[in-house]
Amino acid sequence: MKRSTYFFLILILGSLTALGPFTIDMYLPGFGAIAEDLHTDVSSVGLTLSSYFIGISAGQLLYGPLLDRFGRKKPLYIGLLAYILASIGCVLTQNIDQFIILRFFQAIGSCAATVAAMAMVRDIFPVNENAKVFALLMLVVGASPMIAPTAGGYVTTAFGWHAVFIILTVMGILMLLASIFWLPESYKPDTTMSLKPGPIIRNFWQVMKEPQFYTYTLTGAIAFSALFAYVSASPKVFMDVHHVDKKTFGWIFAALSVGFIGSSQVNTLALRRFTSEQILPVALGVQSLVGLFFIFGVMNGWLDLWGTLAVLFVLLCCLGFVNPNTAALSLAPFERNAGSASSLMGALQMGVGALASVFVSLDEANSAMPLALVMTAAAMAALAVLLVCRRTIGRTETAEA
């Protein structure tokens, strides 16, 4: 593969993967304006984020079998079209209940892009390069939390929160056009793949009972739920607890994202000397210790705005090491069922993340404590799962070069 082709594919796949995070991040600064316009409170608006996570979780189970049965591109087209229509609906919504439902269907559409992109990485690139490719995808994906909330803050201030969803509609259209004209079909449709519930469930079960898959997928899903909790709670923590304005919140969110992006790229360098299996327990151990400090810091009033920023920065750095390694190790054993494996991995990740986001959204305490508790519990539980479940793995399929 030519170098220019390699990076062009990374750009398209990364953009598809970033569509979901961009849809999550861009409207965060508008939570207050949405609550006022729809005559509700910020906690209820937070449920639109939770419904989005639930939609992604459910949708990934839907698209996995479709991607294996019909190839990667046709299901991708359908999902992007659904995303575009739901985004238009969000522009026109009149109440919070409609908004919650539309965000669910927006997620159903956007997750097609994520699942297809993840499966295409396994299709197109050698398995021993997957961890590096996922890290490069994180570089593209990581631009979304840097650009989206900052842009969302300015757009909401200048034009209102409806304009955010107009922009997301345009993004969906651009992604659909890029997929049609520049993305290759990387997988020949498998006509033997049944779409009946029984065979689909058996196929998912075959994937799930692979020790390497369930070990690293569960580890990654539990650890990554800390990110979903952070995204859901950050508007309240920064705008209500620490009293920053919409524009400042956007810049804070972007600055913290540097930790996640930067560490995912440092991970690429670390893979030259260490394996993914060696990196993961260290990252999760540090995440657990910093999380405990977060809890005691909030409990004893040690953390002002700058202290909270420092702790969250380190926690996001740890997640930047965890995500690409668990993703690569989870998918490494699969070739024929890469689409189903990708969708099941994503569904578990989003499902656990949705639970975390619901928890912090429903808690009405004007404090960072709910966020500290969830992020710490996620890190410690993920480390426990990793240490226990990896004993069941025989020979680990490599995810490094």
CORMO-V715461 format. One record per pair of residues at least 6 apart in sequence whose ideal C-beta (glycine too) atoms are under 8 Angstrom apart, sorted by the first residue. I is the first residue (numbers start at 1). J is the second residue. Records with the same first field share a line. If there is no record, write none. Layout:
I=J / J
This chain:
8=182
9=124 / 183 / 184
10=133 / 136 / 137 / 140
11=140
12=178 / 179 / 182 / 183
13=117 / 120 / 121 / 137 / 140 / 183
14=117 / 136 / 137 / 139 / 140 / 141
15=140 / 175 / 178
16=76 / 113 / 114 / 116 / 117 / 175 / 179
17=113 / 114 / 117 / 118 / 137 / 140 / 141
18=140 / 141 / 143 / 144
19=83 / 110 / 113 / 114 / 171 / 172 / 175
20=56 / 107 / 110 / 111 / 113 / 114
21=141 / 144 / 145 / 148
22=144 / 147 / 148 / 168 / 171
23=52 / 87 / 106 / 107 / 110 / 168
24=49 / 52 / 148 / 231
25=144 / 145 / 148 / 149 / 152 / 231 / 253
26=148 / 149 / 151 / 152 / 155 / 164 / 167 / 168
27=34 / 152 / 156 / 161 / 164 / 165
28=149 / 152 / 231 / 234 / 235 / 249 / 253
29=149 / 152 / 153 / 156 / 235 / 246 / 247 / 249 / 250
30=152 / 156 / 161 / 164 / 246
31=42 / 45 / 46 / 235 / 239
32=42 / 235 / 239 / 246
33=156 / 160 / 161
34=45 / 48 / 99 / 161
35=41 / 42 / 44 / 45
37=161
38=45 / 93 / 94 / 95 / 96 / 99
39=95 / 96
40=96
42=235 / 236 / 240
43=236 / 361 / 362 / 364
44=96
45=96 / 99
46=232 / 235 / 236 / 357 / 360 / 361
47=96 / 100 / 358 / 361
48=96 / 99 / 100 / 103
49=103 / 231 / 232 / 357 / 361
50=232 / 354 / 357 / 358 / 361
51=100 / 101 / 103 / 104 / 107
52=103 / 104 / 106 / 107
53=107 / 228 / 350 / 351 / 353 / 354 / 357
54=104 / 107 / 350 / 351 / 354
55=103 / 104 / 105 / 106 / 107 / 108 / 111
56=107 / 108 / 110 / 111 / 114 / 346 / 350 / 354
57=346 / 347 / 348 / 349 / 350 / 351 / 353 / 354
58=108 / 347
59=79 / 107 / 108 / 109 / 110 / 111 / 112
60=111 / 114 / 115 / 342 / 343 / 344 / 346 / 347 / 350
61=204 / 343 / 344 / 347
62=108 / 343
63=75 / 79 / 111 / 112 / 115 / 116 / 339 / 343
64=115 / 204 / 339 / 340 / 341 / 342 / 343 / 344 / 347
65=193 / 195 / 200 / 203 / 339 / 340 / 343
66=74 / 75 / 195 / 339
67=75 / 76 / 115 / 116 / 119 / 187 / 339 / 340 / 342 / 343
68=187 / 190 / 193 / 336 / 337 / 338 / 339 / 340
69=189 / 190 / 191 / 193 / 195
70=189
71=185 / 187 / 188 / 189
72=116 / 119 / 120 / 123 / 185 / 186 / 187 / 339
73=116 / 179 / 180 / 183 / 185
75=112 / 116
76=112 / 113 / 116 / 179 / 183
77=176 / 179 / 180
78=112
79=108 / 109 / 110 / 111 / 112 / 113 / 116
80=109 / 112 / 113 / 172 / 175 / 176 / 179
81=109 / 176
82=105 / 108 / 109 / 112
83=106 / 109 / 110 / 112 / 113 / 172
84=109 / 169 / 172 / 173 / 176
85=105 / 109
86=102 / 103 / 105 / 106 / 108 / 109
87=106 / 165 / 168 / 169 / 172
88=165 / 169
89=98 / 102 / 105 / 106
90=99 / 102 / 103 / 106 / 165 / 168
91=162 / 165 / 166 / 169
93=99 / 102
109=172
110=172
111=346 / 350
113=175
114=346
115=339 / 342 / 343 / 346
117=137
118=327 / 331 / 342 / 345 / 346
119=186 / 187 / 338 / 339 / 342 / 343
120=183 / 186 / 187
121=130 / 133 / 134 / 137 / 331
122=130 / 331 / 334 / 335 / 338 / 341 / 342
123=186 / 187 / 338
124=184 / 186
125=133
127=332 / 397 / 398 / 399
128=398 / 399 / 400 / 401
129=401
130=327 / 328 / 331 / 332 / 399
131=267 / 268 / 271 / 276 / 324 / 325 / 328 / 329 / 399 / 400 / 401
132=268 / 271 / 401
134=323 / 324 / 327 / 328
135=264 / 265 / 267 / 268 / 271 / 324
136=268
137=324
138=260 / 261 / 264 / 265 / 320 / 323 / 324
139=261 / 264 / 265
142=257 / 260 / 261 / 264
143=261
145=253 / 254 / 256 / 257 / 260
146=254 / 257 / 258 / 261
147=254
149=249 / 250 / 253 / 254
150=247 / 250 / 251 / 253 / 254
151=167 / 250
152=164 / 250
153=246 / 247 / 248 / 249 / 250 / 251
154=247 / 250
155=163 / 164 / 167
156=163 / 164 / 246
157=246 / 247
187=338 / 339
190=336
193=199 / 203
194=200
203=337 / 340
204=340 / 344
206=337
207=213 / 334 / 337 / 340 / 341 / 344
208=214 / 344
210=333 / 334
211=389 / 392 / 393 / 394
212=329 / 330 / 332 / 333 / 393 / 396 / 397
213=330 / 333 / 334 / 341 / 344 / 345
214=389
215=385 / 386 / 389 / 390 / 392 / 393
216=280 / 325 / 326 / 329 / 330 / 386
217=326 / 330 / 344 / 345 / 348 / 349
218=348 / 382 / 385 / 389
219=280 / 284 / 322 / 326 / 382 / 385 / 386 / 389
220=322 / 323 / 326 / 327 / 330 / 345 / 349 / 382
221=345 / 348 / 349 / 351 / 352 / 353
222=352 / 378 / 381 / 382 / 385
223=284 / 287 / 319 / 322 / 323 / 326 / 378 / 379 / 382
224=319 / 322 / 323 / 326 / 349 / 352 / 353 / 378
225=349 / 352 / 353 / 355 / 356 / 374 / 378
226=287 / 291 / 315 / 319 / 356 / 374 / 375 / 378 / 379
227=260 / 316 / 319 / 353
228=353 / 354 / 356 / 357
229=353 / 356 / 357 / 359 / 360 / 371 / 374 / 375 / 378
230=312 / 315 / 316 / 371 / 375
231=357
232=356 / 357 / 360 / 361
233=360 / 361 / 368 / 370 / 371 / 374
234=249 / 253 / 371
235=249
236=366
237=308 / 368 / 371
238=244 / 248 / 249 / 252 / 253 / 305
239=245 / 246 / 249
240=366
241=366 / 367 / 368
242=304 / 305 / 308
244=252 / 305
252=309
255=309 / 313
256=309 / 312 / 313 / 316
257=316
258=313
259=313 / 314 / 316 / 317 / 320
260=316 / 317 / 319 / 320
261=320
262=317 / 320
263=316 / 317 / 318 / 319 / 320 / 321
264=320 / 321 / 323 / 324
266=320 / 321
267=279 / 320 / 321 / 324 / 325
270=279 / 321
271=279 / 400 / 401
275=398 / 400
276=325 / 326 / 328 / 329 / 399 / 400
277=329 / 390 / 396
279=321 / 325
280=321 / 322 / 325 / 326 / 386
281=383 / 386 / 387
282=321
283=318 / 321 / 322
284=318 / 322 / 379 / 382 / 383 / 386
285=383
286=314 / 318
287=315 / 318 / 319 / 322 / 379 / 383
288=376 / 379 / 380 / 383
290=311 / 314 / 315 / 318
291=315 / 372 / 375 / 376 / 377 / 378 / 379 / 380
292=376
293=311
294=303 / 311 / 315 / 368 / 372 / 375 / 376
295=369 / 372 / 373 / 376
296=302
297=303 / 307 / 311 / 372
298=367 / 368 / 369 / 372
299=369
303=311 / 368
308=368
315=375 / 379
318=379
322=382
325=399
327=345
328=399
329=396 / 397 / 399
330=341 / 345
331=338 / 341 / 342 / 345
332=396 / 397 / 398 / 399
333=397
334=341
356=374 / 378
359=370 / 374
360=370 / 371 / 374
363=370
